[in-house]
Every structure is written in structure tokens, then in C-alpha cells.
Amino acid sequence: EEHLSEIENVFCNVTNENIIAAKDIKQSIYEIPAMYHEEKLDKVVLKHFGLTYPKLNFKKWQNIIFRIKNPKKIINIAVCGKYIELQDAYRSIYEALTHGALENQSEVNCIRINAEELNAKNIKQSFKEIHGLLVPGGFGHRGIEAKVLAIEYARTKNIPFFGICMGMQCAIIEFARNVLKLKNANSTEFNAKTNHPVISLLEEQRGILEKGGTMRLGAYPCDISKGTLAFQEYDSQYIHERHRHRFEFTLRYKEEMEQKGIIFSGKSPDEKLVEIIELPKHPWFVGVQFHPEFKSKPTAPHPLFKGFVKAASKL
């Protein structure tokens, strides 16, 4: 054994205690910290830099691993997008759903629905045994009509719905067409000549030909109305969320939509921008203009993902 140790030191310059095994994990990437802790990687690194080794509280992470391995329920969430075939597309969405499931002692089974293949003929079969629908963000017109169709199905069939960025905009388009009866209502991103531009560029952006630099990027404040579902989920009136988009809800349609049931529960402090919409007579129907998935963590799931998964678990 001493001879082997000498050989290791000569050829690798690594002592025995610094040899760390990267073992295969069985179920989730969230098992990795525990695996490396068992290999004493944390102690090795701290010792190398001459740092003290404090008492480690690993209970929270052990609880996460326990919930991953022992879910009480499996929930099928349909994610309808146009980049479904790409492995890493919507990765932050899938992880945030996992975080929300952990909080609800559940496991999320993400059913990937290609927005370019969904249609009126196959939608019923596609949504068989689906407990919730999430429509994520994106750019461009491809797959838009299928997303609007999927949202209509979720709204009318009382399936919990979560729309993020473009997902919220598609929910506005669907509501305008099918509830307000505004034929061909659309976003000017998809149809610049639509008679009912319920989604459009901000007024100060009109006339700008170059799109670079016109996006709302980064964290922006949002004021949530008390007594709404959004307020209940956040348990806060003032929040900050991250944005990445150019188009906004067109305010001149606000009163008409409110009369038909939509609640604009989150707005910018000056009330010129709509950030959150919801339907109060639905099991859980929320659309947000921002990207909540970017702020979700396994130890601190985003409140909207927690609420969405909880609602889906009841279906």
C-alpha cells in the first residue's frame, strides 16, 4: 500500500486523501452535492485553502433528496413549445417545475408537446391525463396558433395553466378572440396589420426600425393587487422579476377584458405595463410577462411554480 502511494505521488502529484470519486448518480442531479460530501470533497477544498471547517447543516438538502426519492404523487405537466425536440431548450422551466414539485412532495412528469404538430384533431388525445399546461416564452410566429389552441383547451376544460412571457401574450390573444369575440386579434409581432393588436410594441418604440436595444431586460418592479391569486402565491405586494421581451399588452383593451373576467393582478408601479394576468373563476390560470423560472432554486422554489404544481396535483 505504501508502494502504491509513492507511485501515485510520483505520477499524479495527488495524495490519497485528495482522490475524489465522481460516482454515477441514480435519479437526480440534486444527489450530486450529497455524493461529493460523502467523498469529503468539501473538507479537502477547505483544507487546501487553509480555511476552517464549520459545522455543516445538511438537513435541508437531505430533505430534498428524500422528497425526490419518495414522491407521494406523479403530476403530468404539458409544456407546449416549438423547441421541444432540443434537449436543453426550456431547461430552466423543467428545473423550476421540479422545484415546485419538491415543495409539494410530488414528482413532475413533463409531457413535451410540439406546438408545430398540435391541432384541433389531436388536442384531446394530446391532453389525455394532463394535470396542467405551461406555455413558455419565445420569439417569432411559429407554433403560435397551436399555443393559442392549447390555452383555450386549458381554459375551457379547467386545467391549471401557467403562461410565461409569450405564454401570457398567447393567453391574451386567446381570450380576445374567444371571449371578447375580436376576430383575428393578435400581436403585432405575428401580424403587423391585425385589426385588434392586443399585444404590441411600447409607444416609445414605435418607429424604431432596429430592434436591438428596445427590449425590456433585467429585473423590474411589479405591484401586485391585494386579494388576488398572485398576491396569495407571493404573499407580497411588491416584487422584482426578470424580463426579456419587446412586446407588451395594449392598454386600451384593458377595461373591455376586465369586464369579461380577466384580472390584471400585477402592474408596473406607474400602471403603464401589465405584468400578471389571472382568471378568478378558474382552478389556477396565471400569465406573467416576466421569467420567474430564473429565480427558482431547489431550496427556495419560486412561489408561482409552487402554486401551479399544487393546483395541478388536485386535478
C-alpha positions, 0 to 999 in steps of 0.5 A: 500500500505504501508502494502504491502511494509513492507511485501515485505521488510520483505520477499524479502529484495527488495524495490519497486523501485528495482522490475524489470519486465522481460516482454515477448518480441514480435519479437526480442531479440534486444527489450530486452535492450529497455524493461529493460530501460523502467523498469529503470533497468539501473538507479537502477544498477547505483544507487546501485553502487553509480555511476552517471547517464549520459545522455543516447543516445538511438537513435541508438538502437531505430533505430534498433528496428524500422528497425526490426519492419518495414522491407521494404523487406523479403530476403530468405537466404539458409544456407546449413549445416549438423547441421541444425536440432540443434537449436543453431548450426550456431547461430552466422551466423543467428545473423550476417545475421540479422545484415546485414539485419538491415543495409539494412532495410530488414528482413532475412528469413533463409531457413535451408537446410540439406546438408545430404538430398540435391541432384541433384533431389531436388536442384531446388525445394530446391532453389525455391525463394532463394535470396542467399546461405551461406555455413558455416564452419565445420569439417569432410566429411559429407554433403560435396558433397551436399555443393559442389552441392549447390555452383555450383547451386549458381554459375551457376544460379547467386545467391549471395553466401557467403562461410565461412571457409569450405564454401570457401574450398567447393567453391574451390573444386567446381570450380576445378572440374567444371571449371578447369575440375580436376576430383575428386579434393578435400581436403585432409581432405575428401580424403587423396589420391585425385589426385588434393588436392586443399585444404590441410594441411600447409607444416609445418604440414605435418607429424604431426600425432596429430592434436591438436595444428596445427590449425590456431586460433585467429585473423590474418592479411589479405591484401586485393587487391585494386579494388576488391569486398572485398576491396569495402565491407571493404573499407580497405586494411588491416584487422584482422579476426578470424580463426579456421581451419587446412586446407588451399588452395594449392598454386600451383593451384593458377595461373591455377584458376586465369586464369579461373576467380577466384580472390584471393582478400585477402592474408596473408601479406607474400602471403603464405595463401589465405584468400578471394576468389571472382568471378568478373563476378558474382552478389556477390560470396565471400569465406573467410577462416576466421569467420567474423560472430564473429565480427558482432554486431547489431550496427556495422554489419560486412561489408561482411554480409552487402554486401551479404544481399544487393546483395541478396535483388536485386535478 
